Amino acid sequence: MPARRDARSNCPARRGAHSLQRRPQPAATDKLNRLIDSGPFDVHVARTFPFDRVIDAHRALATHYVGKLALRVS
């Protein structure tokens, strides 16, 4: 009998994206706060999707490596 396939394995987020579900480390938080306090910084947004294309944005996570993806709510 073939092994059962988990339907969630087809989800792009399961293949390429990871979420952090751990508690923040105080040293990392302190470092981030110092960087923010040191002055302006740029956030690189690679691609923006309208909210009605949230599915396309989620699919893009499978092949996205540099910059951030953003949803535009209007």
N, C-alpha and C positions, 0 to 999 in steps of 0.2 A: 504494500500500500504506500503511495507517495506521501511525503510529509505535507502536513497542512500548511498552507501559505497564509500568512497574516496579511489581511487586506490593507493594514496601515503601512506596509512596506512600499506601497505605490505612492505614498505621499512624499512630495519633494522635500518637505521639511525633515522627514525621517532619513532621507538619503544624504542631504548636504548641510542642513542648518542645525545648529545646536542651541539650546537655551541653557542659560545658567540658572540653576535653581538651588543655589547655595547661598549661605549668608555672606554678606560683604566682609572683606578682610579690612580691619581698621587701617593698616599701613597703606593699602591700595586706595582706600577712601581718602585718607589724608593727602596722599600724593595727588590724587585727582583734584581735590580742593585747592591745593597749592597751584596747580597748573591753571585752574580756572581763575584764581585770584591774581595770577601774574599778568593777565591782560587778555586782549581779544584773541580769539582763535577761530579758525574756519572749520566748519563741518562740511565734508564733501558728500554731496548727494549725487549719486550716480544716475538715478532715475526716479521720476515721480509718476505716480499713477493716480488717476481720479478714483474716488472711493468705489464707484460702480465697477471698477476693474480690479477689485481686491483679489480675485482668483488669479488673474494674470500676474499680479504682484507676488502672490504666494508661489506661483510656478517659477518666477524669475529667481527666487532664492536658490533654486537647485543649481544654477549656473553662475551666480553672482559672487564675485570675490573681492572687489575693491569699491569703497565708498558705501554709502547708505542707500537704502530704498525707502521712499516716503509715500504715504497715502495723502492725497489732497482731499480734504473734506470741504465741500462748498454748498 
